[in-house]
């Protein structure tokens, strides 16, 4: 038990230091297209799309697990896409909380006469509200050797908190190329997105600490093996400050004609962090997915490989009357 508490303390301290340089992330990152790339706003094979996603992480280590909840909505309008996203992220015993509200717009531009090759550009504007209950935190200066050693919150902590909440502006940009021809064997896509473009101030103590820009580089190809089976090998490179993360994944879908639904499955490997499996289905206008992260990092001995679970639900409105709907870079 003492060893477990030691690792929990190290995990918490390490995470708090990482939070200065790394945003929250999702394992099923492209299930929430506006989270992945603003250029995917409105790229949907229907008149509208509503999405919800929830992630619960570190239940095995923390009595207050880290959670991420997200809802989004977007619609296509001619060559434009319009949408919005609300995300709430909560971490740790000090109830560190980030509420993010974004508006999103994208413009989809065909780059050839047949409209097979397409370039989409997207922009997101909004804000973060960050909160922290600093009274729940203890510091080195509050450690006392009395009674065998403990933290005394009545002692001065030496910190100069300016408040327990502040706002930040959020500006994100994305670009996406995709090959949208229907009834073809291959549909490749390549995207780039950058977040925190203005590098807003990020400090509870009034310092000039800045939130680093976050970059996503993602690519893949939908391979239509037959009329009822497809698979999508894909890659995501994530970079923020000095942190670089590589993710490799394979998605697959099989259509059951009799029951008229797609069975979905996939495997994702996040280098030096996690192995992720998901299963799901697409029925009528709904897509449901459930994923689990098996921890493969240096904490796996304490976590017993238990990392996180994630749930996503997508609702698609009626199909457009336009019969020339292009294959989008996601299911």
Beta strands, then each sheet from edge to edge (+ up, - down):
strand 1: 49-57
strand 2: 66-77
strand 3: 80-91
strand 4: 96-110
strand 5: 117-131
strand 6: 143-144
strand 7: 150-151
strand 8: 165-179
strand 9: 186-195
strand 10: 214-224
strand 11: 229-240
strand 12: 243-256
strand 13: 261-270
strand 14: 274-283
strand 15: 286-295
strand 16: 306-316
sheet 1: 1+ 2- 3+ 4- 5+ 8- 9+ 10- 11+ 12- 13+ 14- 15+ 16- 1+
sheet 2: 6+ 7-
end
